[in-house]
């Protein structure tokens, strides 16, 4: 029996690549994001290549009603979600005291609230069927605080802690939870977060396709946390044992804008 995966933030980056991986394995796909044109193109591509169905839901995931709207639309169409991928996420670089409250709330709605609501809405159906998978997308930022990304890192810490706790709650139910924690990835995230010129971008970035593949493999194996790349694993390990003040100083240096001479 064919299964269906719902992928948020499916119009580009990691989400875009995940859609192709699910479709290749025979999953019907539901794509949810704002960019209808990009999703329509991807939906047509995977339908043609893999013979699956692909439904596009054009939705601004920063709206408080977005999660309920998606759930209601799929429920009305009789579509059961076997895999929920909470991929959509936003970043915001800069000093918190100078930040836009509207942009802050916009980010938190996507990173936290819509993710939480979608999980709560689709989880009961998975439990009733005693089968299902949930992926959340955190970050190596989930493991450490950072100046200039104070709110973003805090939001990703929520994603990690929520995912790990939920994974433990669901032991033995047939439903697994995997938190994918990538480091710097080649996507449009940096530009949208206003972080194009920070020192952190000088580190080696992993492409979105590789990140998606690693996350997908971890999800299918039921892994609780997937950290992509050896460099990122070392960074996370260091953050666990180094004094917090050292972590903050290093993070502050890496997230500052580069000078013209650097």
N, C-alpha and C positions, 0 to 999 in steps of 0.2 A: 504494500500500500504506500503510495507516494506521501511524502511529508512536506510541510510548508515552513519556510523560514521568513521571519519579518526582520528586515535590516533597516535601522534608522541611519540617517546621514549617508544614504546610499548613492548620492549623486557624484561623489568624488572621493579620492583618497582611499583610506583603508576600507571604508564601507563599500565603495565601488568594486574593489578587488574581492571582497568577501562575497558579494552577490555572484560573481563569476565562479567562485569556488563551490558555493552551494548548488548553483545551477549545474555545474559539471558533474556533481554527485547525484543529480536527479531530483533535487529539492525544487518544488515550486517556490517562487519568491514573491514577497511583498516588499516593495521599495518605498520608503517614506523619507521625504526631505522637501525642501522648497523649490529646487531647480527641476521643474517638470520636463524641460527639454532634454536635459542630460539623462534623467531617469527613463524617459521614453526611448531614447537612443539605446541605453543599456538593456532595457527590457526587450526591445526588438532584437538586439544582438544575441542575448541568451536564449530567447525563444527559438531563433533560427538555428543556433549552434547546438543546443542541447535538447530541444523538444519539450521544454517545460513551460508552464504558464507563469507569467510575471505580471503582477498587478502593481500599478503606480498610484500612490496616495500623496498628493501634493499638500504639504502641511508645514506651517511654521511651528516648529517644535518648542519655540519659546512662549507660545500662548498657553495659558493655564488649562484650556479645554482640549488641547491637542491630543493628549493620550486617550482621553475618553472618546473623542471623535474617531480616532483610529480604531479603537476597540469596537465601538458601535457599528462602524461601517463593515468591519470584517465579520462581526457577529451576525449582522443582518444578511450578509452574503453567504453565511454558513461556512466560513473559512476558519478552520482550527489551526492555531499556531503551535507547531511542535518545537521550533527553535526561535527564541527571541534574542536579537542582537541589538543591545543598547550601545550603538556606536557613536551617535551624534554627540558632539561636544564642541565647546568654544573655549578660546583662551583670551586673556586680557593682560597685556604688559603695562607696567607703569606703577608709580607710587599711589598707594591706596587713597591717601588724602586728596590727591588731585584727580581721582578717577570720576567717571560719570556714573551716577547712581543708576540711571536707566540701563547703561551697558552692563553694570554689575548684576542687576536683577535679571537682565536678559540672559546672561551667562549662567547664572544659578538655576534659572528655570529649565534651561536645556540640560546642563550637567547633572543636576540633582533631581528636580521635581518631576520632569517628564520621564526620566529614567526610573524613578521610584514608582510613579503611577503606572507606567506600562508593565513593570514587573508585577505589581500587585493585581493588575487587571487580568493578565494572561496566566499567572501562576496557578490559580485554582483549577483551570481546565487541564493543565499539565498534571496536576496532582490527581485529578479524577481519572485521567487516562493512565496514570502511573508511569508516565514517560515524558521526557522533555529536557531541553537544554536552554540555559540562559547564559549569554555572554554580556559582560559589561566591559567597557573600555576605560581603564584607568590610565596610569602613566607611571614612569619612574618618579614623577612628581608626587605620587601618592605616598611615597616613603619619606619625604623630607619637606620641611618648610623652605620658602624662598622669598627673599625681598624682591620686589618688583613683580612677583607673581603670587602675592600673599593670598588672594582670594581663589585663584585658579588652583594652586597646590592644595589648599584646604578643601576645595570641592572634589579633587581627585582622591584625597585621603578618605573622604566620605564614601566614594565609590568603592574603594578597596575594602574598607572596614565593613560596609554594608554587604558586599559580595561574599566576603569570607564568613561572616556570621550567618548569612542566609544559606551558604553551602553546608555549614555544619547542621543547621536546622533541618535541612532536607535530606540528610543521610538516610538511606534505606527507602526513599520514596520513589526512586526511579527518575528523579529530576536532579540535574547537576547544575552548578553555577561556576563559571570560569571568568576570572578577571584578567583581561589582557592589558599588560603594562608596558607599552613601548617607550622608548626614549625618543630622541630627536628623529623625526621621520620626514622624508621628502614629500611634503604636501603643501597646500595653500594655507595651512594653519598659522605659520609664522607671520605671513603678511596680514592675515585677518586679525591676529592678536596684537599687531603693531610691534612685532619683535623681529623684524627682518635684519636689523643691524646689531644684534647683541652678540657678545663673545661666544655664547653657547653654540651658535650656529657654525662656528669654526670646527666643531668636532665632527667626526665621521657620521653621516646620517644614513639610516637604512631606508630603502625604498618601500613604498606602501605595499607593493605586491608581496615582498618578503615578509613584512610584518603580518599581513593578512594570512599568509600561508602558515606561519608559526602559530598564530592565534587559532586558526581553524584546526590544526592538528591537535593543539592542546584542548580545545573544546571537545573534539570527538573522543579524546582519551579521558575526558572528565577531569582534567587537571584543574586545581583550584586557582592557581595564579600562574600566568605565563609572562615572563620577562624576556624581551627580545634582545638578543645580542650579548656577547661576552662583556663588552665594555659597560653595558647597562647593568648587567648582573653584578659586576664589580662595584659599580657606583652604589647600588642598593645595599650591598653587603657592607661597604664602607660607612654608609649612612647609619647602619644599625649599631656600629661600634665606636665611631668617632664622636668626640664631644660635640654637643649640639651647637655650641658657639662656633666651632670650626666649620661645621656644615653650613651655617648661616653666612659666614664670611666668604666661603668658597662660592656658594650659590649667588650671593650678592655680586661678586666679581664677574661671574659667568653671565649674569642676566643684565649687567650694565651695558649701555651702548658702547660700541667700539669707537675709539678716537680715530681720526683720519690717518694717524701714523701707525695704528695698530694693525 
